[in-house]
């Protein structure tokens, strides 16, 4: 059973940066597809960024060039560096993981998008103008 714990959220001004971390325990992290999702007030949960076991990344269009997802398999950590934050980035951010054994990247994303896999409890990011 994989357990995920996010940290690093907070309240910042527009234009500032935050770095989110997600610590994993209970699984072989290197085999997992990992992702960051967020849910803004009154909106559906949406994908922010994903990273495959081979390091291939994918981003939501509105965060491209501002956010960077990375992973440290040795330490079982997932990160999201967020620069040039704006009020539209205000949301609860969640990390998610799907075991990559026998699962393609597309299938893993589909599983996460449906809320499957493993999820953290979320960390609040608030950006004021």
C-alpha positions in Angstrom: 0.0 0.0 0.0 1.5 3.3 -1.1 1.1 6.3 1.0 1.6 9.8 -0.3 2.1 13.0 1.8 2.3 16.4 0.2 3.9 19.5 1.6 5.1 22.9 0.6 1.9 24.7 0.0 1.2 28.2 1.3 0.0 31.7 0.5 2.1 33.8 -1.9 1.8 36.9 -4.0 1.4 36.8 -7.8 4.7 36.3 -9.5 6.2 34.4 -6.6 7.3 30.7 -6.5 6.5 27.6 -4.4 7.9 24.1 -4.5 5.6 21.3 -3.6 6.9 17.9 -2.4 5.3 14.5 -2.2 6.9 11.8 -0.1 6.0 8.2 -0.9 6.2 5.1 1.3 5.2 1.5 0.9 6.0 0.9 -2.7 8.8 0.7 -5.4 8.5 4.3 -6.4 10.6 4.0 -9.5 8.0 1.8 -11.2 5.1 4.3 -10.7 3.6 6.9 -13.0 3.3 10.0 -10.9 1.3 13.2 -11.2 0.2 16.4 -9.7 -3.5 17.4 -9.9 -5.3 20.3 -8.5 -8.9 21.3 -7.6 -9.8 25.0 -7.5 -12.8 26.2 -5.6 -16.0 25.4 -7.5 -14.1 23.5 -10.3 -13.4 20.0 -11.3 -10.1 18.4 -10.4 -7.6 18.8 -13.3 -4.2 17.4 -14.3 -1.3 19.8 -13.7 1.6 17.6 -14.7 2.7 14.0 -14.9 6.0 12.2 -15.1 6.6 8.6 -16.3 9.0 6.1 -14.8 11.4 7.0 -17.7 11.2 10.7 -16.9 8.9 11.8 -19.7 6.8 14.7 -18.6 3.5 16.2 -19.6 1.9 19.5 -18.5 -1.4 21.4 -18.6 -1.0 24.1 -21.2 -1.5 27.0 -18.8 1.4 25.9 -16.6 3.9 25.1 -19.4 7.1 27.1 -19.0 6.2 28.0 -15.4 5.9 24.7 -13.6 8.4 21.8 -13.5 7.6 18.3 -12.3 10.5 16.1 -11.2 11.1 12.9 -9.3 13.8 11.5 -7.1 13.4 7.7 -7.1 16.2 7.1 -4.6 14.5 9.3 -2.0 10.9 8.4 -3.1 10.0 12.0 -3.7 8.0 13.8 -6.3 8.3 17.6 -6.7 6.5 20.4 -8.5 8.4 23.7 -8.9 5.9 26.5 -9.5 7.2 29.8 -10.7 5.4 33.0 -11.8 2.3 32.0 -9.9 -0.9 33.8 -10.6 -4.3 33.8 -8.8 -5.7 31.2 -11.2 -3.2 28.7 -9.7 -5.0 28.9 -6.4 -6.2 25.4 -5.6 -5.6 22.3 -3.4 -2.8 20.4 -5.0 -2.7 16.6 -4.9 0.0 14.1 -5.9 -1.0 10.8 -7.4 0.7 7.5 -8.2 -0.2 4.5 -10.4 1.7 1.3 -10.4 3.3 1.1 -13.8 3.5 -2.7 -14.0 1.5 -3.8 -17.1 0.1 -0.3 -17.5 0.9 2.1 -20.4 1.3 5.8 -19.8 -2.1 6.6 -21.4 -3.7 4.0 -19.2 -2.0 5.4 -16.1 -3.2 8.9 -16.9 -6.7 7.6 -17.4 -6.6 5.8 -14.1 -5.4 9.0 -12.3 -8.0 11.1 -14.1 -10.7 8.9 -12.8 -9.4 9.2 -9.2 -7.8 5.8 -9.2 -4.3 4.8 -8.0 -2.9 6.4 -4.8 -3.5 9.9 -3.7 -2.2 12.3 -1.0 -4.4 14.4 1.2 -3.6 17.6 -0.7 -1.8 20.9 0.1 -3.4 24.3 -0.3 -1.8 26.9 -2.6 -3.2 30.4 -2.5 -2.0 33.1 -4.8 -3.1 36.7 -4.2 -2.9 39.5 -6.7 
